Amino acid sequence: MSQVTTPRASAATGSQAGLPRTLPLVRVIAMPADANPNGDIFGGWLLAQMDLAGGSLATQRARGRCATVAVDGMVFHEPVFVGDEVSCYGELIRTGRTSMTVRIEAWRRHLPSDEARKVTEAIFTYVAIGEDRRPRRLPPEA
C-alpha cells in the first residue's frame, strides 16, 4: 500500500522516483520526545508537521495570515520511528474566494538509508484571514 523509492537522482532536488518533484516544505528528524512508549512517532506530531508545510504554502499564496479549517482523508500507511527523516511535500490544488486546498504528502527516510517511503497524505483546507481574524478575500495571483 505504501510507496517505496530509492534515489535515481539527487535527493536535494526531490527527483527520486516516486517522490514529488519539488523541494520539501518541511524536513525534520523525528526525535525521542515525539514518540509514544512503543517507539513510534505520534500521529499528531506528524499531522502538525504536515500542517506547518501546508500552512507555509497557503500563507505564501494568501500573502498573509491563514487558519487551518479542515483536514481530510488522512490515512497512516506505516509508522515513523525515532531518527527517521520526515519530509513533507505539498501542492496547492484549489483556490476559492477566501480558501485554499492543499495536498500534503509525508515521506520518511530511515537514516542513513536512501530509501524513501510515503507514510501518509491528506488534504488540508486553509482560509485567508485578516488582522481581525475574519476571512478575507485572496489577493490575485502574482
VENQUI-V252206 format. One record per residue. N is the residue number from 1. RES is the residue in three letters. PHI is phi in whole degrees, 0 to 359 (none if undefined). Layout:
n & res & phi
N & RES & PHI
N & RES & PHI
//
This chain:
n & res & phi
1 & MET & none
2 & SER & 273
3 & GLN & 269
4 & VAL & 234
5 & THR & 223
6 & THR & 237
7 & PRO & 295
8 & ARG & 242
9 & ALA & 210
10 & SER & 301
11 & ALA & 294
12 & ALA & 296
13 & THR & 269
14 & GLY & 72
15 & SER & 259
16 & GLN & 293
17 & ALA & 302
18 & GLY & 91
19 & LEU & 287
20 & PRO & 304
21 & ARG & 271
22 & THR & 241
23 & LEU & 290
24 & PRO & 294
25 & LEU & 280
26 & VAL & 220
27 & ARG & 221
28 & VAL & 209
29 & ILE & 265
30 & ALA & 289
31 & MET & 251
32 & PRO & 304
33 & ALA & 294
34 & ASP & 267
35 & ALA & 258
36 & ASN & 273
37 & PRO & 299
38 & ASN & 273
39 & GLY & 91
40 & ASP & 272
41 & ILE & 285
42 & PHE & 302
43 & GLY & 300
44 & GLY & 296
45 & TRP & 295
46 & LEU & 295
47 & LEU & 302
48 & ALA & 297
49 & GLN & 297
50 & MET & 294
51 & ASP & 293
52 & LEU & 299
53 & ALA & 296
54 & GLY & 295
55 & GLY & 297
56 & SER & 297
57 & LEU & 295
58 & ALA & 295
59 & THR & 297
60 & GLN & 297
61 & ARG & 292
62 & ALA & 282
63 & ARG & 53
64 & GLY & 164
65 & ARG & 298
66 & CYS & 223
67 & ALA & 235
68 & THR & 283
69 & VAL & 243
70 & ALA & 199
71 & VAL & 228
72 & ASP & 237
73 & GLY & 71
74 & MET & 278
75 & VAL & 230
76 & PHE & 271
77 & HIS & 278
78 & GLU & 198
79 & PRO & 283
80 & VAL & 250
81 & PHE & 247
82 & VAL & 306
83 & GLY & 94
84 & ASP & 290
85 & GLU & 273
86 & VAL & 250
87 & SER & 238
88 & CYS & 246
89 & TYR & 246
90 & GLY & 212
91 & GLU & 214
92 & LEU & 282
93 & ILE & 251
94 & ARG & 197
95 & THR & 233
96 & GLY & 244
97 & ARG & 288
98 & THR & 236
99 & SER & 248
100 & MET & 223
101 & THR & 248
102 & VAL & 234
103 & ARG & 264
104 & ILE & 239
105 & GLU & 245
106 & ALA & 248
107 & TRP & 238
108 & ARG & 238
109 & ARG & 227
110 & HIS & 278
111 & LEU & 295
112 & PRO & 268
113 & SER & 296
114 & ASP & 260
115 & GLU & 285
116 & ALA & 252
117 & ARG & 228
118 & LYS & 284
119 & VAL & 257
120 & THR & 193
121 & GLU & 206
122 & ALA & 197
123 & ILE & 253
124 & PHE & 251
125 & THR & 245
126 & TYR & 238
127 & VAL & 238
128 & ALA & 290
129 & ILE & 232
130 & GLY & 267
131 & GLU & 303
132 & ASP & 277
133 & ARG & 64
134 & ARG & 253
135 & PRO & 305
136 & ARG & 228
137 & ARG & 293
138 & LEU & 292
139 & PRO & 289
140 & PRO & 300
141 & GLU & 295
142 & ALA & 282
//
